[in-house]
């Protein structure tokens, strides 16, 4: 059943709605007017902070603590003490070390090594392979370190010729000349002239192994360039001493050929079999000297 409102009821409903609308509008207007007429709340502003002073420039060491503390990895593992590296053992290879040339650059150092199976001597640089005994890893004053299948082994000099305490017998200036040689095969004709029997020269060249144990030599540099070889550890009564050479002498030329390379020096030694005259230019105590040798019969 549908209820039908009379006109009088509609009038009353409209009056109620208008009254509510008027009340809402009046409330809104009064609230807005009250907000405008009310005094604003007091504001309390804090004074600005003082300016930050710029940090002075500091050395890098000042910040080292940051790296030391390592705040991103505060728990560091304790260092492991591995101890000293193992000492290389003497090699069991059938090799013999007869001489060394030690250079400030490791790759220029060389060693004269004999294969005792074939009795053949060769000059080996650092990095070159010896017969069946690995690679020359390091050349020192009295030994060579070999890398033999990943294991370091020592090949010691046959006769190192060092002073007590293991100090190489290097002499900066020549000592006083020893007593005159009484070898009948070598005659001193003057201060710088000698006559040597051919048989003595041939015997020395036939036994190069023994000859290289009688003295040692290292490259001598001037202005960064090799200009010869300085002799030291010359054994008393050796052939080198008998022909007038002294510790500290710098050999620069042999028969007009510059001596600035070990391989070249060995080649000249071999050529002595065919020479009858030998001229050697040396520097002794910063003074040049020329020695002459008659290699006749």
C-alpha angles and dihedrals in degrees: 000000000000119000116221120208119223121230091252092058092050090054092054093048092051091049091053092050092048090049092053092047092049091049093051093049093048091050092052093048093047092050091051092048091048091051091053095046096046116097115250117252115261116264121220112197120194118225115257117263118257115267117270113250116234114248114244120243109271132194120259090252089067089068096043091101090067091060093041095052093044095198091194092057106028095161106068121181115250112260114259115232103220092178126220118326115263116270112247114249123231111271120252092206118120094249133123126204113217104169145352138208109205116201130185086240109065093213090060096052115105141189135204106226128179123210100221091201094061097018089230121146124210136176111240128194125206106281096028122119122245122213106287095327108090135253129324101249102173138002117211135175096270106014149024125233112221125199100219110182091326093314123108115233131179126233107190126209113263091231111005096186100209135155122253111291093035096280113148111248095241114157119193094199129034115258124227114297115265124238116292115278118255093198106132090210094060123055124186108217097178139342091291104017126087139171116213125189113243090232090060092052093048092048091052093049091047090057104042089154092066093039093059091054092061096073143358132225137197129190115267116215131200120181090354092303128109109244101170145313127291115219124219141154090042106177118235114259091012122140091255092055093046092056092053104262117141139195109276096029113138112214109210106163140019115193090340095309118123113241104214102122130057094220090053091049092053090049091053091051090057091049092058089085089074098040127096097180127043127191119189123187115203138169115227121181088346091304122113119237132180121210121199123201128191106208095187127138 
